[in-house]
Amino acid sequence: MMAELLKDNQVRVELQASRTKEARLFSSFEYGENLNFSLVFGDFALAQNAVMQLVRDEDGEELYIQGTKIGNRFDFPIDTARICPESEQRGLFYYLFFLDNRVLSQNEFGFGMYISDSAKDCSRFQLSVYQQGTNRPTGKEGGILYQIFPDRFCKSDRSFTKEGAVLEEDWYANIREYAEKPGDPVKNNHFFGGDLYGVASKLEYLESLGVTMLYLNPIFKAASNHRYDTGDYSQVDELLGGEEGLRYLLEVCRDYGIEVILDGVFNHTGADSLYFNKEGRYPSVGAYQSKTSPYFDWYTFKEFPDSYDCWWGIKILPKVNFRNESYRNFIAGKDGILEKYMKMGVAGWRLDVADELSDEMLDAIRQRVAQNDPCAPVFGEVWEDASNKIAYSQRRHYFTGGQLTSVMNYPLKNAIIAFLSERDAEFLFFTMRILYSHYPKAVSDMQMNLLSTHDTERILTVLAGSPQGNEDNAVLSAARLSEEERRNAKRLLKLAVILQMFLPGIPCIYYGDEIGMEGYRDPFNRQTYKWGQEDEEVLAFYRKVTKLRRSLLLLADAYYEGCSCENGLFVFRRFDDRQTLTVAVNRSEEERGFEAPMESCSLFRQVTGRRFTVEPDGFEVVLSLE
C-alpha cells in the first residue's frame, strides 16, 4: 500500500514541555526539560499499540518509547537528560511512530503526516536538545539591523589614500571594474572612498529608519574594496579612516543608541597580508616567504610555497588552519582580535562562511565574545536550515552547542521571493513552520531577516523578474529596469517589507534597498548609495513600516503561528499573553478575506472588527483590541 497523507482531523501530534510555553510550536528544547508527546486520533482508526522510535543522529542509536493509551490518544514521555549523552548534554534526533503494523512519519517537505506500511525511505520528525544556559535572549530582539558596505555608503569631507588603491572621483559613477564573466580574476582595487566618518554623518538618517544596529562589511586593512582578503586584523583600513575613524563612529553611535557589529572574516586571510605576505608588501616574514615564519603553521601547504589550501580555490584567499592554537588564540584568546574591538565598543559579530569554521574555532569565538559581553550576538553566515546543517560531511552544532546566537535568514528570503514572484504561499508557509519549529525560540527572535545582501541581487531587481546571471557583466553593468518593471517591482517590494518586518527575527536592511536601488549580482549589487536620488515613495514606506515595527513592543519576543496559505493569501499571527498581531499578504488577483482571532483594529486603515479583506497584491496588519 502506498503512503497516505493524513489530515490534522485524522491524527495529530501534540506536545507539552515542563518549561517551554507554547511547546506545540517547537521541536528544540533545553537539556533537562521533560517532554510529553501525544498522538491524538480523530477520524482515523485508533491503533491498539503505538511505539515512538527516536534515532540519535550522533551515533545512530535507536531508542524506543512505548506509548501509554489514554482514551483516544497515546502519550510518550521523554526526559531530555536521559536521551542525551551526559558528557555533551545536547543532541539531534529524528523520530517516527509505529502504529500496530504501520508507520506514521513526516512527509519529505517537513509538513503533514504520512501513514505507510514501511519505515523505509520515510522522512522523520526532528527533535533537538540544546545545552543548558545557551540560546538566551540578548535584549536586542525587536530591533532593526542595517547592513553597510563601507566603501559605498557615504564619503565624508576627509581625504584618505593608500598604496595600490584606484580612487573613483565620481560618487555616482557606475562600477567600472568587473570581470568579463563570474569567476575571472579581478583586482577589486577600485574604491569610491566611503568611510566611517561618512557613516557617522548619516546616523540621523538611520535613526529615522528605526535602526538599532549597524552591520558593517569588513573594515580591517585589506587590498580589495570588499576587504574579505584581510591584510591586518589589528588595523582598520586607512581608506575608512583607520582606528580613529572607528572610535569616532562608535562614540557617535552611542549618542543615537545604535550599536555596531563587525564582519569577522576568520576562515581565510588575504595572500597580500601581514601573515602570508605573498606580495612582500608587509614588513613581516610571511608564511609564503619562509617555513620559519611565525605564521607558517597558520596555513596548510601542499607544496611550498605555491600550492596551498585556499577558499574555494581562490589563490588570493589562503585558508587558515583552525587546529593551530596560535591562530585561535590570536583571534579569540585573551587580548586577541575579538577582545580588542569589543573593548573599543563593538557590540557583536557576523561570522563570514560560518560553515567552514571548525567547532573548536566557533566555540572559542563564542566563549570570548560572551566573556566580554554575555549579550553580544554572534551571527553566522549559513544559507540553509542551520539546525541540522551538514558541512564538509560534518554535522554542525550551531544551536545545540550554543555556538551561534543566530544566522542570516536566507531560507526566508528565498521563500518570500518565491511567494511574491510565483504566488507560492505554501512554500513560504511551510518554510516558516519548519524554521520556527527547528530553531530555539531565542534563535528565531534574533534571525537576520534579509531581502538583499552584498552576495545577492538586490530585491527590487529580483522582484522585477529581470535575468539573474544570464548576461555578461558588461551588459549587467549598464542594465536598468524599465519604468513598468520598477512600478511592478515596487508594488511587490512593499509586500516583501511587510513580511520582513513582522515575521520572527530582526529585519536587516541592505543599504539602499530602502530608496529603491537596483543591482544585479556582485559587484553591481554594491553600487554607491545614491544620496539626493532617493525614490521618495519607497523611502516613505520603509519609514512608516519601521516606525510601526519599533512601536509594537510585542514583536521582541512574540510567538509565531502560520494561519493560512490558500489561494495566494498568506496569513500569520504574532502573539503574547496580552496581544495578537495578525498579518495578511495577498498575492492573488482577487480580493481575499481573513479572520482575526479576536476584535482587532487595522494599523494601516481606520477599520475595526474580526473580519478583514485584502485587495489583490495588498496587505493588512491588525492588532487585537485590549
VENZI-V496378 format. One record per residue. N is the residue number from 1. RES is the residue in one letter. SS is DSSP state (H for helix, E for strand, C for the rest). PHI is phi in whole degrees, 0 to 359 (* if undefined). OMEGA is omega in whole degrees, -180 to 180 (NA if undefined). Layout:
N:RES:SS:PHI:OMEGA  N:RES:SS:PHI:OMEGA
This chain:
1:M:C:*:180  2:M:C:287:179  3:A:C:296:-179  4:E:E:245:179  5:L:E:283:-178  6:L:E:260:176  7:K:C:260:-178  8:D:C:300:-179  9:N:C:279:176  10:Q:C:264:177  11:V:E:216:176  12:R:E:218:177  13:V:E:258:175  14:E:E:248:-175  15:L:E:220:173  16:Q:E:235:-179  17:A:E:224:-175  18:S:C:287:-177  19:R:C:236:-172  20:T:C:274:174  21:K:C:287:-180  22:E:C:52:-175  23:A:H:300:-179  24:R:H:301:-177  25:L:H:274:-169  26:F:C:236:171  27:S:C:225:179  28:S:E:229:-172  29:F:E:221:-179  30:E:E:283:177  31:Y:C:305:-179  32:G:C:97:-180  33:E:C:280:177  34:N:E:265:-178  35:L:E:242:171  36:N:E:222:176  37:F:E:271:176  38:S:E:239:175  39:L:E:259:-172  40:V:E:257:-179  41:F:E:261:176  42:G:C:246:-180  43:D:C:276:179  44:F:C:215:-176  45:A:C:303:-179  46:L:C:294:179  47:A:C:289:176  48:Q:C:274:-179  49:N:C:214:179  50:A:E:217:179  51:V:E:228:177  52:M:E:262:177  53:Q:E:253:176  54:L:E:253:176  55:V:E:247:180  56:R:E:280:-174  57:D:C:297:-173  58:E:C:301:-175  59:D:C:228:179  60:G:C:77:-180  61:E:C:296:180  62:E:E:260:178  63:L:E:244:-178  64:Y:E:242:-179  65:I:E:237:180  66:Q:E:285:179  67:G:C:284:175  68:T:E:261:-176  69:K:E:278:178  70:I:E:226:-178  71:G:C:63:-178  72:N:C:262:-179  73:R:E:218:171  74:F:E:242:178  75:D:E:254:180  76:F:E:228:180  77:P:E:283:180  78:I:E:225:172  79:D:E:262:-175  80:T:H:298:179  81:A:H:289:-177  82:R:H:269:-178  83:I:H:266:180  84:C:C:255:174  85:P:C:300:-177  86:E:C:298:-178  87:S:C:291:-177  88:E:C:253:180  89:Q:C:55:176  90:R:C:200:177  91:G:E:179:174  92:L:E:242:-175  93:F:E:229:173  94:Y:E:232:-174  95:Y:E:219:172  96:L:E:210:-178  97:F:E:235:170  98:F:E:261:179  99:L:E:247:-174  100:D:C:53:-179  101:N:C:253:-178  102:R:E:235:-174  103:V:E:235:176  104:L:E:252:-175  105:S:E:218:177  106:Q:E:274:176  107:N:C:281:-169  108:E:C:294:-179  109:F:C:266:174  110:G:C:89:177  111:F:C:218:-179  112:G:C:76:-179  113:M:E:232:179  114:Y:E:243:169  115:I:E:248:-176  116:S:E:214:-176  117:D:C:271:-175  118:S:C:217:177  119:A:C:278:-179  120:K:C:297:178  121:D:C:65:178  122:C:C:285:172  123:S:E:270:-172  124:R:C:260:173  125:F:E:288:-179  126:Q:E:253:173  127:L:E:223:177  128:S:E:233:180  129:V:E:235:-178  130:Y:E:251:-175  131:Q:C:297:179  132:Q:C:298:178  133:G:C:85:177  134:T:C:259:178  135:N:C:55:179  136:R:C:256:175  137:P:C:302:-178  138:T:C:255:-174  139:G:C:86:-180  140:K:C:256:179  141:E:C:299:-180  142:G:C:89:-179  143:G:C:274:179  144:I:E:222:176  145:L:E:268:176  146:Y:E:223:-177  147:Q:E:268:-178  148:I:E:236:169  149:F:C:271:-162  150:P:H:305:-177  151:D:H:290:-169  152:R:H:240:-175  153:F:H:269:-179  154:C:C:202:178  155:K:C:258:180  156:S:C:281:178  157:D:C:275:176  158:R:C:272:-177  159:S:C:241:179  160:F:C:233:178  161:T:C:222:171  162:K:C:201:-178  163:E:C:298:175  164:G:C:86:-178  165:A:C:271:172  166:V:E:259:-173  167:L:E:264:176  168:E:C:276:-177  169:E:C:279:-177  170:D:C:265:-179  171:W:C:302:-174  172:Y:C:264:-180  173:A:C:291:172  174:N:C:293:174  175:I:C:292:-175  176:R:C:262:-175  177:E:C:255:177  178:Y:C:201:177  179:A:C:287:178  180:E:C:299:175  181:K:C:215:-178  182:P:C:305:179  183:G:C:98:177  184:D:C:290:-179  185:P:C:293:177  186:V:C:208:-175  187:K:C:288:-175  188:N:C:55:180  189:N:C:250:174  190:H:E:268:-176  191:F:E:239:174  192:F:C:265:173  193:G:C:94:173  194:G:C:301:-176  195:D:C:216:-176  196:L:H:288:174  197:Y:H:293:176  198:G:H:297:176  199:V:H:301:-179  200:A:H:300:-178  201:S:C:288:-176  202:K:C:249:-178  203:L:H:292:177  204:E:H:296:176  205:Y:H:298:-179  206:L:H:295:176  207:E:H:299:180  208:S:H:292:177  209:L:C:263:180  210:G:C:75:-175  211:V:C:293:177  212:T:C:246:180  213:M:E:217:171  214:L:E:260:171  215:Y:E:252:-179  216:L:E:264:168  217:N:C:300:-166  218:P:C:312:179  219:I:C:240:-180  220:F:E:292:179  221:K:E:305:-178  222:A:E:201:-178  223:A:C:280:-172  224:S:C:265:178  225:N:C:283:177  226:H:C:273:174  227:R:C:64:172  228:Y:C:275:176  229:D:C:250:-172  230:T:E:309:176  231:G:E:262:-179  232:D:E:203:-179  233:Y:E:296:-174  234:S:E:279:-180  235:Q:E:239:169  236:V:E:277:-175  237:D:C:306:-176  238:E:H:295:178  239:L:H:291:178  240:L:H:269:-178  241:G:C:108:178  242:G:H:65:-178  243:E:H:298:178  244:E:H:299:178  245:G:H:295:179  246:L:H:293:179  247:R:H:299:179  248:Y:H:295:179  249:L:H:300:-179  250:L:H:298:180  251:E:H:295:-179  252:V:H:290:178  253:C:H:301:179  254:R:H:301:179  255:D:H:295:-179  256:Y:H:263:-177  257:G:C:69:-180  258:I:C:250:179  259:E:E:260:-177  260:V:E:234:171  261:I:E:244:-176  262:L:E:254:176  263:D:E:273:179  264:G:E:265:-179  265:V:C:257:-171  266:F:C:246:179  267:N:C:275:-178  268:H:E:208:172  269:T:C:244:170  270:G:C:278:171  271:A:C:294:175  272:D:C:271:-174  273:S:C:213:176  274:L:C:301:-170  275:Y:C:267:-179  276:F:C:260:172  277:N:C:56:-180  278:K:C:296:-178  279:E:C:271:179  280:G:C:69:-177  281:R:C:270:-180  282:Y:C:256:-178  283:P:C:286:-177  284:S:C:279:167  285:V:C:264:-175  286:G:C:275:-178  287:A:C:299:180  288:Y:C:290:-173  289:Q:C:272:-176  290:S:C:200:175  291:K:C:290:178  292:T:C:269:178  293:S:C:299:176  294:P:C:297:-179  295:Y:C:256:-174  296:F:H:302:-177  297:D:H:283:174  298:W:H:288:-174  299:Y:E:237:179  300:T:C:242:179  301:F:E:262:173  302:K:E:275:175  303:E:E:211:-175  304:F:C:293:1  305:P:C:256:-167  306:D:C:265:178  307:S:E:245:-175  308:Y:E:210:177  309:D:C:292:177  310:C:E:216:-175  311:W:H:289:179  312:W:H:52:177  313:G:H:76:-178  314:I:C:274:-169  315:K:C:294:180  316:I:C:279:-179  317:L:C:235:179  318:P:E:296:-177  319:K:E:277:-180  320:V:E:272:-179  321:N:C:261:-176  322:F:C:289:178  323:R:C:289:-178  324:N:C:282:-176  325:E:H:295:-180  326:S:H:299:179  327:Y:H:292:-180  328:R:H:301:180  329:N:H:292:179  330:F:H:300:-180  331:I:H:276:-167  332:A:H:245:180  333:G:C:276:176  334:K:C:300:-178  335:D:C:63:177  336:G:C:278:-176  337:I:H:298:180  338:L:H:302:-177  339:E:H:293:179  340:K:H:305:-175  341:Y:H:281:178  342:M:H:290:176  343:K:H:293:176  344:M:H:284:179  345:G:C:124:176  346:V:C:295:-169  347:A:C:261:-179  348:G:E:171:-173  349:W:E:219:165  350:R:E:248:-175  351:L:E:265:177  352:D:C:295:179  353:V:C:37:-177  354:A:H:302:180  355:D:H:300:-175  356:E:H:267:177  357:L:C:279:-179  358:S:C:289:176  359:D:H:302:180  360:E:H:299:-179  361:M:H:290:179  362:L:H:297:178  363:D:H:299:-179  364:A:H:295:180  365:I:H:296:-177  366:R:H:297:-179  367:Q:H:295:-179  368:R:H:292:178  369:V:H:299:-178  370:A:H:295:178  371:Q:H:294:178  372:N:H:275:179  373:D:C:200:-178  374:P:C:301:-178  375:C:C:262:-178  376:A:C:289:-179  377:P:E:282:171  378:V:E:237:-180  379:F:E:267:178  380:G:E:250:171  381:E:C:279:178  382:V:C:229:-171  383:W:C:266:-177  384:E:C:237:173  385:D:C:301:-174  386:A:C:278:-177  387:S:C:285:-177  388:N:C:225:-173  389:K:C:295:170  390:I:E:248:178  391:A:E:233:-179  392:Y:C:53:176  393:S:C:67:180  394:Q:E:242:174  395:R:E:290:-179  396:R:C:266:-176  397:H:C:237:-174  398:Y:C:305:-176  399:F:C:253:179  400:T:C:297:179  401:G:C:259:177  402:G:C:65:-176  403:Q:C:278:-179  404:L:C:234:172  405:T:C:290:178  406:S:E:191:-174  407:V:E:221:172  408:M:E:287:-170  409:N:C:267:178  410:Y:H:294:178  411:P:H:302:178  412:L:H:293:178  413:K:H:306:-179  414:N:H:295:-180  415:A:H:290:177  416:I:H:297:180  417:I:H:296:178  418:A:H:298:179  419:F:H:297:-175  420:L:H:282:-178  421:S:H:274:-174  422:E:H:242:-180  423:R:C:60:-176  424:D:C:267:-179  425:A:H:290:-179  426:E:H:296:-179  427:F:H:298:177  428:L:H:294:-179  429:F:H:302:-175  430:F:H:279:171  431:T:H:300:179  432:M:H:295:-180  433:R:H:299:-178  434:I:H:293:-177  435:L:H:298:-177  436:Y:H:293:177  437:S:H:289:-173  438:H:H:287:-175  439:Y:C:267:168  440:P:C:303:-176  441:K:H:304:-180  442:A:H:298:177  443:V:H:290:179  444:S:H:301:-178  445:D:C:294:-177  446:M:C:246:179  447:Q:C:298:175  448:M:E:278:-179  449:N:E:276:-172  450:L:E:240:174  451:L:C:246:176  452:S:C:218:169  453:T:C:213:177  454:H:C:293:-179  455:D:C:257:-176  456:T:C:228:173  457:E:C:298:177  458:R:C:292:-172  459:I:H:299:-179  460:L:H:296:179  461:T:H:295:180  462:V:H:296:-177  463:L:H:291:176  464:A:C:284:179  465:G:C:79:-179  466:S:C:288:-180  467:P:C:304:-179  468:Q:C:242:175  469:G:C:105:-178  470:N:C:270:-176  471:E:C:246:175  472:D:C:292:-179  473:N:H:299:180  474:A:H:298:178  475:V:H:287:-178  476:L:H:294:-180  477:S:H:301:-176  478:A:H:260:-175  479:A:C:290:176  480:R:C:221:179  481:L:C:289:173  482:S:C:286:179  483:E:H:300:180  484:E:H:292:178  485:E:H:298:179  486:R:H:296:-178  487:R:H:299:180  488:N:H:293:-179  489:A:H:293:179  490:K:H:295:178  491:R:H:298:179  492:L:H:286:179  493:L:H:300:180  494:K:H:298:177  495:L:H:293:179  496:A:H:298:-179  497:V:H:293:177  498:I:H:301:179  499:L:H:294:-180  500:Q:H:300:-174  501:M:H:279:-171  502:F:H:246:172  503:L:C:284:-178  504:P:C:302:179  505:G:C:123:178  506:I:E:252:178  507:P:E:298:178  508:C:E:239:-178  509:I:E:273:175  510:Y:E:279:-172  511:Y:C:315:177  512:G:C:94:176  513:D:H:301:-175  514:E:H:287:175  515:I:H:243:175  516:G:C:77:178  517:M:C:290:177  518:E:C:259:176  519:G:C:169:176  520:Y:C:274:-175  521:R:C:297:175  522:D:C:313:12  523:P:C:262:-171  524:F:H:280:172  525:N:H:274:-176  526:R:H:239:176  527:Q:C:296:177  528:T:C:291:175  529:Y:C:297:-173  530:K:C:269:179  531:W:C:299:-179  532:G:C:86:-180  533:Q:C:237:-177  534:E:C:293:168  535:D:C:279:-172  536:E:H:295:178  537:E:H:295:-180  538:V:H:293:-179  539:L:H:298:180  540:A:H:297:179  541:F:H:294:177  542:Y:H:303:-178  543:R:H:297:-180  544:K:H:296:-176  545:V:H:286:179  546:T:H:293:177  547:K:H:296:178  548:L:H:296:180  549:R:H:302:-178  550:R:H:295:-179  551:S:H:279:-178  552:L:C:267:-174  553:L:H:296:-179  554:L:H:296:-177  555:L:H:292:180  556:A:H:297:-178  557:D:C:216:179  558:A:C:294:173  559:Y:E:284:179  560:Y:E:236:172  561:E:E:211:175  562:G:E:286:-176  563:C:E:249:-174  564:S:E:202:175  565:C:C:214:-175  566:E:C:263:172  567:N:C:55:176  568:G:C:79:179  569:L:E:252:178  570:F:E:251:-178  571:V:E:233:175  572:F:E:217:178  573:R:E:227:171  574:R:E:244:-173  575:F:E:211:169  576:D:C:227:-177  577:D:C:289:-173  578:R:C:246:-171  579:Q:C:226:174  580:T:E:227:175  581:L:E:254:179  582:T:E:247:-177  583:V:E:236:178  584:A:E:230:176  585:V:E:234:-174  586:N:E:251:178  587:R:C:256:179  588:S:C:273:-180  589:E:C:264:-179  590:E:C:230:175  591:E:C:294:-180  592:R:E:235:179  593:G:E:246:174  594:F:E:211:-177  595:E:E:240:174  596:A:E:281:-177  597:P:E:291:-180  598:M:E:203:179  599:E:E:306:-174  600:S:E:220:176  601:C:E:236:177  602:S:E:288:178  603:L:C:266:178  604:F:C:238:178  605:R:C:223:179  606:Q:C:272:-178  607:V:C:223:174  608:T:E:230:179  609:G:E:141:175  610:R:E:245:-179  611:R:E:257:-178  612:F:E:230:177  613:T:E:240:179  614:V:E:231:-180  615:E:C:288:178  616:P:C:303:-177  617:D:C:52:179  618:G:E:237:-180  619:F:E:214:174  620:E:E:215:178  621:V:E:231:-176  622:V:E:234:-178  623:L:E:242:-179  624:S:E:298:177  625:L:C:279:-178  626:E:C:283:NA
